[in-house]
Amino acid sequence: MGSSYSEDELKRVLEDIDTDKDGFIDLSEFSALCRSSSDEVTAALELRDAFDLYDQDKNGLISTKELHLVLNRLGMKCSVDDCARMIKSVDSDGDGNVNFEEFQKMMSASLMSDKGSEP
């Protein structure tokens, strides 16, 4: 249809738009999409890309091991225990990992606290 989006990008957008997670975009979800700006769609894709960077085994979860590996690759020296504490602080379902929903909440909270500190 003339778009340059990959299948993975389209799947990510569908996951973000399909708020009731039924696998379809209904009228209200489509309306919300039409009202949203392209910046919001771009931000959602960037958030998913950031999550995918940490989700090394692509199972939809960020484990302590994965967080430790990626942070150290990025030059942020931290121990496995430090990473376990970071995950525990956002792990709302108690499974010992961070799923995408928990990651979104963490990033939203981080953005809100950053905006609150602006002059």
N, C-alpha and C positions, 0 to 999 in steps of 0.2 A: 504493500500500500504506500510505498514511497518513503517510509520512515527508516531512520538509521539506527533504531534501537535493537539491541540484541534480545534474544528470547529470555535470557536471565534478567535483563533490565525490566522487561515487560512483566515477568513473573513477580519481581520485587514490587513494582508499581501496583499490580493487582493485589498483592498481600497488604499493601498500605491502604488501598482504596476500599477493599472488601472488609469493612469494619465488622460485619456480623460473621465473617469467616465461613460463609456457606459456599464459596467457590464461584459466586456470581456477583456481578455489579448490578444492584437493583436501582430503581429510579432515584431514591434519596441519596444513595452513594454516588450515582452519576451526577446528580445536581451539585453535590458537595465538590466533586471533582471540577465541574465547570466553573464553580465559584472560586475555587482555589487558584492561586497564582502559580505561574511556572516556577517561581522561586521556591514555593513550598514543595513542589514535586521534586525539584532538584535537591532540596534539603533532605527530603525523605530518602532519595537515592544515595546521597552522600552518607547519611546515617547508616543505611544498610551496608554500604561499602566499608565503612569503618568497622561495623560489627563483623563483617566477613573477613576483614584483615585479622582479627583476633581468633575467629572460629576456624582454626587451622585444619581440623578434620572434617569440616563442613557438615556437622551433625546438628546444627542449630543451637549449640550451647558453647559458652566460653568456660573452659575449665581452668583451675588454678595453674595447671601445667602449661596450657596454651597462653594464658595471661603472662606468666613468668617468661616464657620463651619470647613472645613478641616484645614485651617491654624491654627485655635485655638486648634484643636485636636492635631496638630503637635507641639504645644507649642509656636507658634508664635502669640503673642497677638497683634491683630490689630482690629480696629473698623470696623463696617459695612461701614462707610464713606471711610475709607482707602481702603477697598476692592472695593468699587464702583469706586474710582479713579484709582486703578490698572486695573480694567476691562476697564474703559473708555480709558486708554492709549493704549490698543491693539485692541479695538473694532472697526475694520475698516468698518463694515457694519452698525454700529450705532444701533444695536438691543438691546444693554444693556447687552449682554452676550458675552462669548468667545467661538467660535466654534473651531473645530480641526485645520482648516487652519490658523486661527488667532493664535492659540496656537503654531503651528509649526513655524510660522514667528517670534513670540516672542522668542521662544527657540533658533531658529537659530541666531537671532540678539544677544541674550545673549551669545551664544557660540562664535560668532565672536568678540564681545567686550572683552570676556575673553581671547581669543587667541591674541588679539591686545595688551593686557597688559602684556603678557609674556616677559621675558627678552631676 
